[in-house]
């Protein structure tokens, strides 16, 4: 599932967005939850060799495009 995450970083800020296909998210998680999203973000950054602190600020589902968007505040 982690290979299907698309990361977007807002220029000039410490905010990143992780977009995940809803189908992939639902395979492993039943509901949208900040704690589940926090663990997913931790594993995502660890697997990509990034040792940083990241706090999940929001988890949202966009049913129109079937994507889950996790908003993350990155702290170095």
Backbone torsions as a table, in degrees:
resi	resn	phi	psi	omega
1	UNK	NA	-36.0	-175.7
2	UNK	-66.1	-18.8	178.9
3	UNK	-77.6	-11.0	-179.8
4	UNK	-98.8	12.2	-179.9
5	UNK	-88.4	132.2	177.0
6	UNK	-109.9	119.8	-177.7
7	UNK	-99.7	133.9	174.9
8	UNK	-125.4	132.2	178.3
9	UNK	-111.9	129.0	177.9
10	UNK	-75.4	119.3	-179.0
11	UNK	-58.9	137.2	176.8
12	UNK	76.0	12.8	178.5
13	UNK	-140.4	176.7	177.9
14	UNK	-106.6	29.6	-178.9
15	UNK	-108.0	133.8	175.9
16	UNK	-126.6	152.8	177.0
17	UNK	-121.3	131.2	175.2
18	UNK	-111.4	119.9	178.8
19	UNK	-106.0	128.6	-175.9
20	UNK	-128.0	136.6	173.9
21	UNK	-57.3	133.9	-177.9
22	UNK	-56.4	-39.0	180.0
23	UNK	-60.0	-43.1	178.9
24	UNK	-65.9	-42.9	179.0
25	UNK	-62.1	-44.5	-176.9
26	UNK	-69.4	-21.0	177.5
27	UNK	-62.7	-35.6	-175.1
28	UNK	-108.9	-17.1	-174.3
29	UNK	-136.0	136.0	-176.0
30	UNK	-81.4	-35.1	-175.2
31	UNK	-136.4	165.1	173.0
32	UNK	-78.5	125.3	-174.8
33	UNK	-150.1	135.1	-179.0
34	UNK	-62.5	-38.0	-179.5
35	UNK	-66.7	-42.4	177.8
36	UNK	-64.6	-44.3	179.4
37	UNK	-63.2	-38.6	179.1
38	UNK	-61.6	-43.0	179.0
39	UNK	-66.7	-41.4	177.6
40	UNK	-60.7	-43.2	178.6
41	UNK	-63.3	-43.5	179.2
42	UNK	-58.3	-47.7	-179.9
43	UNK	-66.6	-40.6	179.7
44	UNK	-58.5	-51.6	-178.4
45	UNK	-67.6	-38.0	177.9
46	UNK	-62.1	-44.8	-179.5
47	UNK	-67.6	-22.0	177.8
48	UNK	-95.1	12.2	175.4
49	UNK	71.3	23.7	-179.8
50	UNK	-107.5	114.9	177.4
51	UNK	-97.4	91.7	-179.8
52	UNK	-146.2	163.7	176.9
53	UNK	-92.9	134.1	179.4
54	UNK	-138.3	128.2	-179.7
55	UNK	-113.2	124.9	178.1
56	UNK	-71.3	126.4	179.4
57	UNK	-101.3	-29.5	-176.9
58	UNK	-160.4	149.1	173.0
59	UNK	-130.7	127.9	-175.5
60	UNK	-140.7	148.6	176.3
61	UNK	-111.2	134.3	176.0
62	UNK	-108.6	97.4	-176.1
63	UNK	-66.6	-25.1	-179.7
64	UNK	-64.0	-35.9	-178.7
65	UNK	-116.7	6.8	177.4
66	UNK	55.0	50.1	179.0
67	UNK	-129.0	147.0	171.8
68	UNK	-103.7	129.4	179.4
69	UNK	-113.4	125.0	176.6
70	UNK	-109.0	122.4	177.5
71	UNK	-95.0	127.2	-172.5
72	UNK	-126.2	135.6	170.2
73	UNK	-98.3	119.0	-176.8
74	UNK	-93.9	131.5	179.3
75	UNK	-122.9	124.8	-179.5
76	UNK	-78.4	NA	NA
